[in-house]
Amino acid sequence: MHDPVQIAQITFELFGIRLPILYEEFTLKLLCIRNAFTHNNGMMGGEYIKLNYQDVKNVHKIFIALVNGYVNKVIEETDAALAAMDET
């Protein structure tokens, strides 16, 4: 997982496409938890982060929705570009 806010900003700068984003505060919390497990064996601030099945399931649903939003936006932009090409 990379920062979805950065992904949206870079995509806009490079291609002029506005992707859906997560709230920045929520994104930072997810990245802190990800970093705790990636770099610190699940520890954050000296304490072990306890995740349960429902936590993981909820975050998975959010990621799926975000990725679907990316796909839908790219399809929308592609369809618009192809339609513009047909008009010329």
N, C-alpha and C positions, 0 to 999 in steps of 0.2 A: 504494500500500500504506500502510495506517495500522497503528498498533500493535495487534496482535490481542489482547494482554493488556488494553489499555484498552477495546477493543470488548467483550470478555467482561465486564469489570467494569461498564461503563456499561449493557450489556444486562441484567445481573443487577439493578442498582440500579433501572432503569426498569421492567422487566417481570418480574423474579424468575426469569428463565430463565438457566440455567448453560450457556454455550456452551463448546465445546472450545477449548483454548488451546495455544499452543506454549510450550516452556520459555522462561522469561524471558531467560535468558542467550543462547539461540539467537535470540530475537526482537531483542534489542539488537544482536547481531552483524549480522543482516539489515538492520536499520534504519540502522546505521552505513555499511554498504556501499551501501544505497540512497541515503543522503544524500551519500555521496562522488560518486556518479554524477549525482545530481540537482543538487547545488550546487557541486561542485568538480571537474568534468570527470574523474571517476574517480580523483581523488587523495585519499589518506587518510594523514595524518601525513607529508606530503611525498613519499610514494611512490605510484606508479600501481598500482591494484589490477588484477591480471590474472585475468580469469575465462575459463574455457573452456566449451565446449558442455555438458559433463557437469555442471558447476556450475549452469548455467542450467536444464538439464533437471531436475536434482534439486530445485531450489527450486520450479520450476513444479509438480512432482508434490506437493510439500508444500502449496503454496497450493491446489491442486485438492482435496486431502484435507481441508484446513481448511474450505474453502467447502462441501464436501459435508457435513462435520460440522455446519456452521451450518444448512444446508438441512434435514438430517435432524432436528435438534433442533427447529427451528421447526415442521416437519410433525408431530412427536411432540406438541409442546405444543398445536398447533391441533387435532389429533385428540382430545386429552384434553379440551380446552375444549368442543368440539362434542359429545362424548359426555356431558359434564356437563350441557350444555343439553338434551339429549334426555331425561335423567333427571328433569327438572323439569316 
